[in-house]
Amino acid sequence: MCRSIKPLRTTTGPATDDEVLAAALQFVRKVSGFRAPSKANEEAFNAAVGDITAATGRLLRALPPKKEVPVRD
């Protein structure tokens, strides 16, 4: 659905707060259809970004670290 959202759970370490926020913003933009909300929709838009940022952070903290899969010869 959101092709420009990159995976945040990688083997190179935890996602930064900025990466989590950017993914949440992209998701809300895609779902709402707004690149930038109007004044009338701004509060709901920003609340959704905050909720999704928080939920994503909780999810990533709850998952075990991703391990590299060894390459077989």
N, CA, C and O atoms as a Tripos MOL2 file, in Angstrom:
@<TRIPOS>MOLECULE
protein
  292   291    73     0     0
PROTEIN
NO_CHARGES

@<TRIPOS>ATOM
      1 N           0.8270   -1.1920    0.0000 N.3       1 MET1
      2 CA          0.0000    0.0000    0.0000 C.3       1 MET1
      3 C           0.8720    1.2560    0.0000 C.2       1 MET1
      4 O           0.7120    2.1120   -0.8700 O.2       1 MET1
      5 N           1.7660    1.3770    0.9360 N.am      2 CYS2
      6 CA          2.6130    2.5610    1.0310 C.3       2 CYS2
      7 C           4.0150    2.1900    0.5920 C.2       2 CYS2
      8 O           4.8760    1.8930    1.4200 O.2       2 CYS2
      9 N           4.2370    2.2080   -0.6820 N.am      3 ARG3
     10 CA          5.5000    1.7350   -1.2240 C.3       3 ARG3
     11 C           6.7010    2.5380   -0.7660 C.2       3 ARG3
     12 O           7.8100    2.0060   -0.7220 O.2       3 ARG3
     13 N           6.5120    3.8030   -0.4250 N.am      4 SER4
     14 CA          7.6570    4.6090   -0.0380 C.3       4 SER4
     15 C           8.0050    4.4800    1.4390 C.2       4 SER4
     16 O           8.9860    5.0710    1.8900 O.2       4 SER4
     17 N           7.2280    3.7260    2.1980 N.am      5 ILE5
     18 CA          7.5720    3.4850    3.5940 C.3       5 ILE5
     19 C           8.5650    2.3330    3.6220 C.2       5 ILE5
     20 O           8.2600    1.2220    3.1870 O.2       5 ILE5
     21 N           9.7450    2.6090    4.1350 N.am      6 LYS6
     22 CA         10.7590    1.5600    4.1860 C.3       6 LYS6
     23 C          10.5740    0.7190    5.4370 C.2       6 LYS6
     24 O          10.0370    1.1970    6.4360 O.2       6 LYS6
     25 N          11.0200   -0.5390    5.3870 N.am      7 PRO7
     26 CA         10.9420   -1.3720    6.5850 C.3       7 PRO7
     27 C          11.7270   -0.7290    7.7230 C.2       7 PRO7
     28 O          12.8430   -0.2510    7.5200 O.2       7 PRO7
     29 N          11.1520   -0.7180    8.9050 N.am      8 LEU8
     30 CA         11.8050   -0.0890   10.0480 C.3       8 LEU8
     31 C          12.4970   -1.1060   10.9490 C.2       8 LEU8
     32 O          13.3330   -0.7360   11.7730 O.2       8 LEU8
     33 N          12.1630   -2.3590   10.8000 N.am      9 ARG9
     34 CA         12.8040   -3.4180   11.5910 C.3       9 ARG9
     35 C          13.8420   -4.0770   10.6920 C.2       9 ARG9
     36 O          13.5050   -4.8820    9.8240 O.2       9 ARG9
     37 N          15.0880   -3.7330   10.9050 N.am     10 THR10
     38 CA         16.1730   -4.2310   10.0670 C.3      10 THR10
     39 C          17.2660   -4.8500   10.9280 C.2      10 THR10
     40 O          17.2150   -4.7980   12.1570 O.2      10 THR10
     41 N          18.2370   -5.4260   10.2720 N.am     11 THR11
     42 CA         19.3710   -6.0170   10.9900 C.3      11 THR11
     43 C          20.4280   -4.9760   11.3170 C.2      11 THR11
     44 O          21.3890   -5.2900   12.0200 O.2      11 THR11
     45 N          20.2890   -3.7640   10.8380 N.am     12 THR12
     46 CA         21.3080   -2.7320   11.0530 C.3      12 THR12
     47 C          21.0760   -1.9110   12.3110 C.2      12 THR12
     48 O          21.8210   -0.9690   12.5800 O.2      12 THR12
     49 N          20.0650   -2.2520   13.0760 N.am     13 GLY13
     50 CA         19.8030   -1.5310   14.3190 C.3      13 GLY13
     51 C          18.4110   -0.9530   14.3440 C.2      13 GLY13
     52 O          17.6920   -0.9940   13.3460 O.2      13 GLY13
     53 N          18.0260   -0.4100   15.4950 N.am     14 PRO14
     54 CA         16.6640    0.1100   15.6370 C.3      14 PRO14
     55 C          16.4270    1.3600   14.7880 C.2      14 PRO14
     56 O          17.3450    2.1240   14.4920 O.2      14 PRO14
     57 N          15.1810    1.5320   14.4150 N.am     15 ALA15
     58 CA         14.7950    2.7210   13.6560 C.3      15 ALA15
     59 C          14.9060    3.9510   14.5560 C.2      15 ALA15
     60 O          14.6940    3.8740   15.7670 O.2      15 ALA15
     61 N          15.2380    5.0670   13.9510 N.am     16 THR16
     62 CA         15.3030    6.3180   14.7020 C.3      16 THR16
     63 C          13.8920    6.8690   14.8840 C.2      16 THR16
     64 O          12.9620    6.4690   14.1840 O.2      16 THR16
     65 N          13.7470    7.7870   15.8270 N.am     17 ASP17
     66 CA         12.4530    8.4440   16.0350 C.3      17 ASP17
     67 C          12.0080    9.1600   14.7640 C.2      17 ASP17
     68 O          10.8210    9.1610   14.4380 O.2      17 ASP17
     69 N          12.9530    9.7700   14.0430 N.am     18 ASP18
     70 CA         12.6110   10.4680   12.8020 C.3      18 ASP18
     71 C          12.1040    9.5000   11.7360 C.2      18 ASP18
     72 O          11.1880    9.8350   10.9850 O.2      18 ASP18
     73 N          12.6850    8.3110   11.6620 N.am     19 GLU19
     74 CA         12.2310    7.3120   10.6840 C.3      19 GLU19
     75 C          10.8270    6.8260   11.0150 C.2      19 GLU19
     76 O          10.0070    6.6340   10.1180 O.2      19 GLU19
     77 N          10.5500    6.6290   12.2930 N.am     20 VAL20
     78 CA          9.2200    6.1850   12.7140 C.3      20 VAL20
     79 C           8.1910    7.2770   12.4160 C.2      20 VAL20
     80 O           7.1060    6.9830   11.9130 O.2      20 VAL20
     81 N           8.5180    8.5170   12.7190 N.am     21 LEU21
     82 CA          7.6100    9.6340   12.4420 C.3      21 LEU21
     83 C           7.3600    9.7800   10.9450 C.2      21 LEU21
     84 O           6.2220    9.9980   10.5300 O.2      21 LEU21
     85 N           8.4060    9.6640   10.1290 N.am     22 ALA22
     86 CA          8.2500    9.7880    8.6730 C.3      22 ALA22
     87 C           7.3430    8.6940    8.1270 C.2      22 ALA22
     88 O           6.5190    8.9520    7.2490 O.2      22 ALA22
     89 N           7.4870    7.4830    8.6350 N.am     23 ALA23
     90 CA          6.6320    6.3820    8.1850 C.3      23 ALA23
     91 C           5.1780    6.6290    8.5910 C.2      23 ALA23
     92 O           4.2620    6.3830    7.8060 O.2      23 ALA23
     93 N           4.9710    7.1120    9.8070 N.am     24 ALA24
     94 CA          3.6080    7.4000   10.2700 C.3      24 ALA24
     95 C           2.9730    8.5090    9.4310 C.2      24 ALA24
     96 O           1.8070    8.4140    9.0490 O.2      24 ALA24
     97 N           3.7280    9.5380    9.1530 N.am     25 LEU25
     98 CA          3.2270   10.6420    8.3360 C.3      25 LEU25
     99 C           2.8560   10.1520    6.9380 C.2      25 LEU25
    100 O           1.8010   10.5080    6.4120 O.2      25 LEU25
    101 N           3.7180    9.3400    6.3400 N.am     26 GLN26
    102 CA          3.4260    8.8200    5.0000 C.3      26 GLN26
    103 C           2.1710    7.9520    5.0220 C.2      26 GLN26
    104 O           1.3570    8.0190    4.1010 O.2      26 GLN26
    105 N           2.0110    7.1470    6.0550 N.am     27 PHE27
    106 CA          0.8310    6.2970    6.1720 C.3      27 PHE27
    107 C          -0.4400    7.1380    6.2750 C.2      27 PHE27
    108 O          -1.4200    6.8690    5.5810 O.2      27 PHE27
    109 N          -0.4250    8.1500    7.1350 N.am     28 VAL28
    110 CA         -1.6120    8.9960    7.3030 C.3      28 VAL28
    111 C          -1.9100    9.7660    6.0170 C.2      28 VAL28
    112 O          -3.0740    9.9320    5.6550 O.2      28 VAL28
    113 N          -0.8940   10.2260    5.3410 N.am     29 ARG29
    114 CA         -1.1100   10.8980    4.0470 C.3      29 ARG29
    115 C          -1.7830    9.9660    3.0580 C.2      29 ARG29
    116 O          -2.7100   10.3660    2.3540 O.2      29 ARG29
    117 N          -1.3190    8.7210    3.0010 N.am     30 LYS30
    118 CA         -1.8770    7.7600    2.0530 C.3      30 LYS30
    119 C          -3.3320    7.4430    2.4000 C.2      30 LYS30
    120 O          -4.2010    7.4560    1.5290 O.2      30 LYS30
    121 N          -3.5870    7.1610    3.6660 N.am     31 VAL31
    122 CA         -4.9330    6.7750    4.0880 C.3      31 VAL31
    123 C          -5.9150    7.9320    3.9480 C.2      31 VAL31
    124 O          -7.0460    7.7380    3.5020 O.2      31 VAL31
    125 N          -5.4860    9.1390    4.3290 N.am     32 SER32
    126 CA         -6.3990   10.2910    4.3120 C.3      32 SER32
    127 C          -6.5720   10.9010    2.9310 C.2      32 SER32
    128 O          -7.5890   11.5330    2.6430 O.2      32 SER32
    129 N          -5.5690   10.7060    2.0790 N.am     33 GLY33
    130 CA         -5.6120   11.3320    0.7650 C.3      33 GLY33
    131 C          -5.1360   12.7750    0.7880 C.2      33 GLY33
    132 O          -5.2500   13.4740   -0.2190 O.2      33 GLY33
    133 N          -4.6030   13.2350    1.9140 N.am     34 PHE34
    134 CA         -4.1040   14.6080    2.0490 C.3      34 PHE34
    135 C          -2.5880   14.6010    2.1200 C.2      34 PHE34
    136 O          -2.0050   13.8490    2.9010 O.2      34 PHE34
    137 N          -1.9540   15.4210    1.3210 N.am     35 ARG35
    138 CA         -0.5120   15.6300    1.4990 C.3      35 ARG35
    139 C          -0.3080   16.5240    2.7140 C.2      35 ARG35
    140 O           0.5690   16.2880    3.5450 O.2      35 ARG35
    141 N          -1.1290   17.5400    2.7910 N.am     36 ALA36
    142 CA         -1.1580   18.4490    3.9470 C.3      36 ALA36
    143 C          -2.6320   18.7270    4.2260 C.2      36 ALA36
    144 O          -3.3720   19.0810    3.3090 O.2      36 ALA36
    145 N          -3.0640   18.5770    5.4500 N.am     37 PRO37
    146 CA         -4.4780   18.7630    5.7570 C.3      37 PRO37
    147 C          -4.8710   20.2380    5.7540 C.2      37 PRO37
    148 O          -4.0350   21.1240    5.9370 O.2      37 PRO37
    149 N          -6.1500   20.4750    5.5450 N.am     38 SER38
    150 CA         -6.6710   21.8330    5.6840 C.3      38 SER38
    151 C          -6.7300   22.1680    7.1760 C.2      38 SER38
    152 O          -6.5690   21.2910    8.0250 O.2      38 SER38
    153 N          -6.9580   23.4300    7.4780 N.am     39 LYS39
    154 CA         -7.0940   23.8430    8.8810 C.3      39 LYS39
    155 C          -8.2040   23.0470    9.5770 C.2      39 LYS39
    156 O          -8.0850   22.7120   10.7550 O.2      39 LYS39
    157 N          -9.2670   22.7520    8.8540 N.am     40 ALA40
    158 CA        -10.3990   22.0200    9.4320 C.3      40 ALA40
    159 C         -10.0160   20.5780    9.7820 C.2      40 ALA40
    160 O         -10.5870   19.9980   10.7060 O.2      40 ALA40
    161 N          -9.0600   19.9970    9.0570 N.am     41 ASN41
    162 CA         -8.6730   18.6070    9.2660 C.3      41 ASN41
    163 C          -7.3420   18.4450    9.9940 C.2      41 ASN41
    164 O          -6.9340   17.3260   10.3040 O.2      41 ASN41
    165 N          -6.6770   19.5420   10.2620 N.am     42 GLU42
    166 CA         -5.3210   19.4950   10.8040 C.3      42 GLU42
    167 C          -5.2330   18.7720   12.1570 C.2      42 GLU42
    168 O          -4.3170   17.9780   12.3740 O.2      42 GLU42
    169 N          -6.1610   19.0380   13.0470 N.am     43 GLU43
    170 CA         -6.1150   18.4250   14.3780 C.3      43 GLU43
    171 C          -6.2410   16.9050   14.2810 C.2      43 GLU43
    172 O          -5.4750   16.1770   14.9120 O.2      43 GLU43
    173 N          -7.1980   16.4290   13.5010 N.am     44 ALA44
    174 CA         -7.3990   14.9850   13.3440 C.3      44 ALA44
    175 C          -6.1990   14.3460   12.6460 C.2      44 ALA44
    176 O          -5.7620   13.2600   13.0280 O.2      44 ALA44
    177 N          -5.6740   15.0100   11.6380 N.am     45 PHE45
    178 CA         -4.5110   14.5130   10.8930 C.3      45 PHE45
    179 C          -3.3120   14.3730   11.8280 C.2      45 PHE45
    180 O          -2.6700   13.3230   11.8610 O.2      45 PHE45
    181 N          -3.0090   15.4190   12.5840 N.am     46 ASN46
    182 CA         -1.8560   15.3910   13.4820 C.3      46 ASN46
    183 C          -2.0390   14.3790   14.6110 C.2      46 ASN46
    184 O          -1.0770   13.7380   15.0340 O.2      46 ASN46
    185 N          -3.2590   14.2380   15.0950 N.am     47 ALA47
    186 CA         -3.5340   13.2360   16.1320 C.3      47 ALA47
    187 C          -3.2940   11.8320   15.5990 C.2      47 ALA47
    188 O          -2.7380   10.9840   16.2980 O.2      47 ALA47
    189 N          -3.7100   11.5880   14.3700 N.am     48 ALA48
    190 CA         -3.4920   10.2740   13.7580 C.3      48 ALA48
    191 C          -2.0000    9.9970   13.5890 C.2      48 ALA48
    192 O          -1.5440    8.8850   13.8580 O.2      48 ALA48
    193 N          -1.2430   10.9880   13.1510 N.am     49 VAL49
    194 CA          0.2060   10.8150   13.0150 C.3      49 VAL49
    195 C           0.8140   10.4790   14.3770 C.2      49 VAL49
    196 O           1.6590    9.5890   14.4730 O.2      49 VAL49
    197 N           0.4000   11.1680   15.4080 N.am     50 GLY50
    198 CA          0.9040   10.8930   16.7540 C.3      50 GLY50
    199 C           0.5460    9.5020   17.2380 C.2      50 GLY50
    200 O           1.3820    8.8030   17.8110 O.2      50 GLY50
    201 N          -0.7030    9.0960   17.0070 N.am     51 ASP51
    202 CA         -1.1460    7.7650   17.4250 C.3      51 ASP51
    203 C          -0.3620    6.6680   16.7100 C.2      51 ASP51
    204 O           0.0740    5.6980   17.3300 O.2      51 ASP51
    205 N          -0.1890    6.8290   15.4180 N.am     52 ILE52
    206 CA          0.5130    5.8100   14.6330 C.3      52 ILE52
    207 C           1.9960    5.7880   14.9750 C.2      52 ILE52
    208 O           2.6060    4.7190   15.0140 O.2      52 ILE52
    209 N           2.5800    6.9470   15.2210 N.am     53 THR53
    210 CA          3.9830    7.0020   15.6510 C.3      53 THR53
    211 C           4.1520    6.2430   16.9600 C.2      53 THR53
    212 O           5.0810    5.4490   17.1010 O.2      53 THR53
    213 N           3.2680    6.4790   17.9120 N.am     54 ALA54
    214 CA          3.3470    5.8080   19.2100 C.3      54 ALA54
    215 C           3.1400    4.2990   19.0690 C.2      54 ALA54
    216 O           3.8820    3.5140   19.6590 O.2      54 ALA54
    217 N           2.1440    3.8950   18.2950 N.am     55 ALA55
    218 CA          1.8650    2.4700   18.1070 C.3      55 ALA55
    219 C           3.0330    1.7710   17.4110 C.2      55 ALA55
    220 O           3.3910    0.6490   17.7690 O.2      55 ALA55
    221 N           3.6180    2.4270   16.4300 N.am     56 THR56
    222 CA          4.7610    1.8470   15.7250 C.3      56 THR56
    223 C           5.9540    1.6970   16.6630 C.2      56 THR56
    224 O           6.6410    0.6760   16.6430 O.2      56 THR56
    225 N           6.1910    2.6950   17.4680 N.am     57 GLY57
    226 CA          7.2780    2.6140   18.4460 C.3      57 GLY57
    227 C           7.0800    1.4640   19.4170 C.2      57 GLY57
    228 O           8.0200    0.7290   19.7190 O.2      57 GLY57
    229 N           5.8400    1.3050   19.9110 N.am     58 ARG58
    230 CA          5.5490    0.1910   20.8240 C.3      58 ARG58
    231 C           5.7860   -1.1500   20.1400 C.2      58 ARG58
    232 O           6.3640   -2.0640   20.7300 O.2      58 ARG58
    233 N           5.3400   -1.2590   18.9040 N.am     59 LEU59
    234 CA          5.5180   -2.5040   18.1590 C.3      59 LEU59
    235 C           6.9970   -2.8280   17.9810 C.2      59 LEU59
    236 O           7.4270   -3.9480   18.2540 O.2      59 LEU59
    237 N           7.7680   -1.8570   17.5270 N.am     60 LEU60
    238 CA          9.1850   -2.1120   17.2800 C.3      60 LEU60
    239 C           9.9380   -2.4520   18.5580 C.2      60 LEU60
    240 O          10.8510   -3.2790   18.5320 O.2      60 LEU60
    241 N           9.5740   -1.8310   19.6740 N.am     61 ARG61
    242 CA         10.2240   -2.1420   20.9520 C.3      61 ARG61
    243 C           9.8420   -3.5310   21.4470 C.2      61 ARG61
    244 O          10.6400   -4.1740   22.1290 O.2      61 ARG61
    245 N           8.6480   -4.0090   21.1260 N.am     62 ALA62
    246 CA          8.1690   -5.3030   21.5910 C.3      62 ALA62
    247 C           8.7280   -6.4740   20.7840 C.2      62 ALA62
    248 O           8.7910   -7.5990   21.2800 O.2      62 ALA62
    249 N           9.1300   -6.2110   19.5530 N.am     63 LEU63
    250 CA          9.6530   -7.2830   18.7100 C.3      63 LEU63
    251 C          11.1050   -7.5710   19.0490 C.2      63 LEU63
    252 O          11.8530   -6.6600   19.4040 O.2      63 LEU63
    253 N          11.5150   -8.8450   18.9410 N.am     64 PRO64
    254 CA         12.9220   -9.1450   19.1760 C.3      64 PRO64
    255 C          13.7680   -8.5530   18.0570 C.2      64 PRO64
    256 O          13.2660   -8.3180   16.9570 O.2      64 PRO64
    257 N          15.0470   -8.3090   18.3280 N.am     65 PRO65
    258 CA         15.9120   -7.7820   17.2700 C.3      65 PRO65
    259 C          15.9280   -8.7280   16.0660 C.2      65 PRO65
    260 O          15.8980   -9.9490   16.2220 O.2      65 PRO65
    261 N          15.9760   -8.1620   14.9000 N.am     66 LYS66
    262 CA         16.0150   -8.9610   13.6760 C.3      66 LYS66
    263 C          17.4430   -9.4280   13.4620 C.2      66 LYS66
    264 O          18.3850   -8.6380   13.5230 O.2      66 LYS66
    265 N          17.5900  -10.7040   13.2140 N.am     67 LYS67
    266 CA         18.9160  -11.2770   13.0090 C.3      67 LYS67
    267 C          19.1840  -11.4560   11.5260 C.2      67 LYS67
    268 O          18.2770  -11.7280   10.7390 O.2      67 LYS67
    269 N          20.4420  -11.2980   11.1650 N.am     68 GLU68
    270 CA         20.8250  -11.5420    9.7730 C.3      68 GLU68
    271 C          20.6810  -13.0190    9.4770 C.2      68 GLU68
    272 O          21.0120  -13.8680   10.3050 O.2      68 GLU68
    273 N          20.1900  -13.3150    8.3030 N.am     69 VAL69
    274 CA         20.0800  -14.6890    7.8660 C.3      69 VAL69
    275 C          21.3560  -15.0430    7.1280 C.2      69 VAL69
    276 O          21.7200  -14.3690    6.1640 O.2      69 VAL69
    277 N          22.0520  -16.1070    7.5730 N.am     70 PRO70
    278 CA         23.3000  -16.4480    6.8940 C.3      70 PRO70
    279 C          23.0450  -16.8430    5.4470 C.2      70 PRO70
    280 O          22.0490  -17.4970    5.1350 O.2      70 PRO70
    281 N          23.9340  -16.4500    4.5880 N.am     71 VAL71
    282 CA         23.8240  -16.7750    3.1670 C.3      71 VAL71
    283 C          24.4550  -18.1490    2.9500 C.2      71 VAL71
    284 O          25.5860  -18.4030    3.3660 O.2      71 VAL71
    285 N          23.7150  -19.0090    2.3020 N.am     72 ARG72
    286 CA         24.2300  -20.3470    2.0180 C.3      72 ARG72
    287 C          24.9840  -20.3480    0.7030 C.2      72 ARG72
    288 O          24.5910  -19.6920   -0.2610 O.2      72 ARG72
    289 N          26.0570  -21.0850    0.6850 N.am     73 ASP73
    290 CA         26.8590  -21.2050   -0.5550 C.3      73 ASP73
    291 C          26.2860  -22.2330   -1.4820 C.2      73 ASP73
    292 O          26.8300  -22.4610   -2.5630 O.2      73 ASP73
@<TRIPOS>BOND
     1     1     2 1
     2     2     3 1
     3     3     4 2
     4     3     5 am
     5     5     6 1
     6     6     7 1
     7     7     8 2
     8     7     9 am
     9     9    10 1
    10    10    11 1
    11    11    12 2
    12    11    13 am
    13    13    14 1
    14    14    15 1
    15    15    16 2
    16    15    17 am
    17    17    18 1
    18    18    19 1
    19    19    20 2
    20    19    21 am
    21    21    22 1
    22    22    23 1
    23    23    24 2
    24    23    25 am
    25    25    26 1
    26    26    27 1
    27    27    28 2
    28    27    29 am
    29    29    30 1
    30    30    31 1
    31    31    32 2
    32    31    33 am
    33    33    34 1
    34    34    35 1
    35    35    36 2
    36    35    37 am
    37    37    38 1
    38    38    39 1
    39    39    40 2
    40    39    41 am
    41    41    42 1
    42    42    43 1
    43    43    44 2
    44    43    45 am
    45    45    46 1
    46    46    47 1
    47    47    48 2
    48    47    49 am
    49    49    50 1
    50    50    51 1
    51    51    52 2
    52    51    53 am
    53    53    54 1
    54    54    55 1
    55    55    56 2
    56    55    57 am
    57    57    58 1
    58    58    59 1
    59    59    60 2
    60    59    61 am
    61    61    62 1
    62    62    63 1
    63    63    64 2
    64    63    65 am
    65    65    66 1
    66    66    67 1
    67    67    68 2
    68    67    69 am
    69    69    70 1
    70    70    71 1
    71    71    72 2
    72    71    73 am
    73    73    74 1
    74    74    75 1
    75    75    76 2
    76    75    77 am
    77    77    78 1
    78    78    79 1
    79    79    80 2
    80    79    81 am
    81    81    82 1
    82    82    83 1
    83    83    84 2
    84    83    85 am
    85    85    86 1
    86    86    87 1
    87    87    88 2
    88    87    89 am
    89    89    90 1
    90    90    91 1
    91    91    92 2
    92    91    93 am
    93    93    94 1
    94    94    95 1
    95    95    96 2
    96    95    97 am
    97    97    98 1
    98    98    99 1
    99    99   100 2
   100    99   101 am
   101   101   102 1
   102   102   103 1
   103   103   104 2
   104   103   105 am
   105   105   106 1
   106   106   107 1
   107   107   108 2
   108   107   109 am
   109   109   110 1
   110   110   111 1
   111   111   112 2
   112   111   113 am
   113   113   114 1
   114   114   115 1
   115   115   116 2
   116   115   117 am
   117   117   118 1
   118   118   119 1
   119   119   120 2
   120   119   121 am
   121   121   122 1
   122   122   123 1
   123   123   124 2
   124   123   125 am
   125   125   126 1
   126   126   127 1
   127   127   128 2
   128   127   129 am
   129   129   130 1
   130   130   131 1
   131   131   132 2
   132   131   133 am
   133   133   134 1
   134   134   135 1
   135   135   136 2
   136   135   137 am
   137   137   138 1
   138   138   139 1
   139   139   140 2
   140   139   141 am
   141   141   142 1
   142   142   143 1
   143   143   144 2
   144   143   145 am
   145   145   146 1
   146   146   147 1
   147   147   148 2
   148   147   149 am
   149   149   150 1
   150   150   151 1
   151   151   152 2
   152   151   153 am
   153   153   154 1
   154   154   155 1
   155   155   156 2
   156   155   157 am
   157   157   158 1
   158   158   159 1
   159   159   160 2
   160   159   161 am
   161   161   162 1
   162   162   163 1
   163   163   164 2
   164   163   165 am
   165   165   166 1
   166   166   167 1
   167   167   168 2
   168   167   169 am
   169   169   170 1
   170   170   171 1
   171   171   172 2
   172   171   173 am
   173   173   174 1
   174   174   175 1
   175   175   176 2
   176   175   177 am
   177   177   178 1
   178   178   179 1
   179   179   180 2
   180   179   181 am
   181   181   182 1
   182   182   183 1
   183   183   184 2
   184   183   185 am
   185   185   186 1
   186   186   187 1
   187   187   188 2
   188   187   189 am
   189   189   190 1
   190   190   191 1
   191   191   192 2
   192   191   193 am
   193   193   194 1
   194   194   195 1
   195   195   196 2
   196   195   197 am
   197   197   198 1
   198   198   199 1
   199   199   200 2
   200   199   201 am
   201   201   202 1
   202   202   203 1
   203   203   204 2
   204   203   205 am
   205   205   206 1
   206   206   207 1
   207   207   208 2
   208   207   209 am
   209   209   210 1
   210   210   211 1
   211   211   212 2
   212   211   213 am
   213   213   214 1
   214   214   215 1
   215   215   216 2
   216   215   217 am
   217   217   218 1
   218   218   219 1
   219   219   220 2
   220   219   221 am
   221   221   222 1
   222   222   223 1
   223   223   224 2
   224   223   225 am
   225   225   226 1
   226   226   227 1
   227   227   228 2
   228   227   229 am
   229   229   230 1
   230   230   231 1
   231   231   232 2
   232   231   233 am
   233   233   234 1
   234   234   235 1
   235   235   236 2
   236   235   237 am
   237   237   238 1
   238   238   239 1
   239   239   240 2
   240   239   241 am
   241   241   242 1
   242   242   243 1
   243   243   244 2
   244   243   245 am
   245   245   246 1
   246   246   247 1
   247   247   248 2
   248   247   249 am
   249   249   250 1
   250   250   251 1
   251   251   252 2
   252   251   253 am
   253   253   254 1
   254   254   255 1
   255   255   256 2
   256   255   257 am
   257   257   258 1
   258   258   259 1
   259   259   260 2
   260   259   261 am
   261   261   262 1
   262   262   263 1
   263   263   264 2
   264   263   265 am
   265   265   266 1
   266   266   267 1
   267   267   268 2
   268   267   269 am
   269   269   270 1
   270   270   271 1
   271   271   272 2
   272   271   273 am
   273   273   274 1
   274   274   275 1
   275   275   276 2
   276   275   277 am
   277   277   278 1
   278   278   279 1
   279   279   280 2
   280   279   281 am
   281   281   282 1
   282   282   283 1
   283   283   284 2
   284   283   285 am
   285   285   286 1
   286   286   287 1
   287   287   288 2
   288   287   289 am
   289   289   290 1
   290   290   291 1
   291   291   292 2
@<TRIPOS>SUBSTRUCTURE
     1 MET1         2 RESIDUE 1 A MET
     2 CYS2         6 RESIDUE 1 A CYS
     3 ARG3        10 RESIDUE 1 A ARG
     4 SER4        14 RESIDUE 1 A SER
     5 ILE5        18 RESIDUE 1 A ILE
     6 LYS6        22 RESIDUE 1 A LYS
     7 PRO7        26 RESIDUE 1 A PRO
     8 LEU8        30 RESIDUE 1 A LEU
     9 ARG9        34 RESIDUE 1 A ARG
    10 THR10       38 RESIDUE 1 A THR
    11 THR11       42 RESIDUE 1 A THR
    12 THR12       46 RESIDUE 1 A THR
    13 GLY13       50 RESIDUE 1 A GLY
    14 PRO14       54 RESIDUE 1 A PRO
    15 ALA15       58 RESIDUE 1 A ALA
    16 THR16       62 RESIDUE 1 A THR
    17 ASP17       66 RESIDUE 1 A ASP
    18 ASP18       70 RESIDUE 1 A ASP
    19 GLU19       74 RESIDUE 1 A GLU
    20 VAL20       78 RESIDUE 1 A VAL
    21 LEU21       82 RESIDUE 1 A LEU
    22 ALA22       86 RESIDUE 1 A ALA
    23 ALA23       90 RESIDUE 1 A ALA
    24 ALA24       94 RESIDUE 1 A ALA
    25 LEU25       98 RESIDUE 1 A LEU
    26 GLN26      102 RESIDUE 1 A GLN
    27 PHE27      106 RESIDUE 1 A PHE
    28 VAL28      110 RESIDUE 1 A VAL
    29 ARG29      114 RESIDUE 1 A ARG
    30 LYS30      118 RESIDUE 1 A LYS
    31 VAL31      122 RESIDUE 1 A VAL
    32 SER32      126 RESIDUE 1 A SER
    33 GLY33      130 RESIDUE 1 A GLY
    34 PHE34      134 RESIDUE 1 A PHE
    35 ARG35      138 RESIDUE 1 A ARG
    36 ALA36      142 RESIDUE 1 A ALA
    37 PRO37      146 RESIDUE 1 A PRO
    38 SER38      150 RESIDUE 1 A SER
    39 LYS39      154 RESIDUE 1 A LYS
    40 ALA40      158 RESIDUE 1 A ALA
    41 ASN41      162 RESIDUE 1 A ASN
    42 GLU42      166 RESIDUE 1 A GLU
    43 GLU43      170 RESIDUE 1 A GLU
    44 ALA44      174 RESIDUE 1 A ALA
    45 PHE45      178 RESIDUE 1 A PHE
    46 ASN46      182 RESIDUE 1 A ASN
    47 ALA47      186 RESIDUE 1 A ALA
    48 ALA48      190 RESIDUE 1 A ALA
    49 VAL49      194 RESIDUE 1 A VAL
    50 GLY50      198 RESIDUE 1 A GLY
    51 ASP51      202 RESIDUE 1 A ASP
    52 ILE52      206 RESIDUE 1 A ILE
    53 THR53      210 RESIDUE 1 A THR
    54 ALA54      214 RESIDUE 1 A ALA
    55 ALA55      218 RESIDUE 1 A ALA
    56 THR56      222 RESIDUE 1 A THR
    57 GLY57      226 RESIDUE 1 A GLY
    58 ARG58      230 RESIDUE 1 A ARG
    59 LEU59      234 RESIDUE 1 A LEU
    60 LEU60      238 RESIDUE 1 A LEU
    61 ARG61      242 RESIDUE 1 A ARG
    62 ALA62      246 RESIDUE 1 A ALA
    63 LEU63      250 RESIDUE 1 A LEU
    64 PRO64      254 RESIDUE 1 A PRO
    65 PRO65      258 RESIDUE 1 A PRO
    66 LYS66      262 RESIDUE 1 A LYS
    67 LYS67      266 RESIDUE 1 A LYS
    68 GLU68      270 RESIDUE 1 A GLU
    69 VAL69      274 RESIDUE 1 A VAL
    70 PRO70      278 RESIDUE 1 A PRO
    71 VAL71      282 RESIDUE 1 A VAL
    72 ARG72      286 RESIDUE 1 A ARG
    73 ASP73      290 RESIDUE 1 A ASP
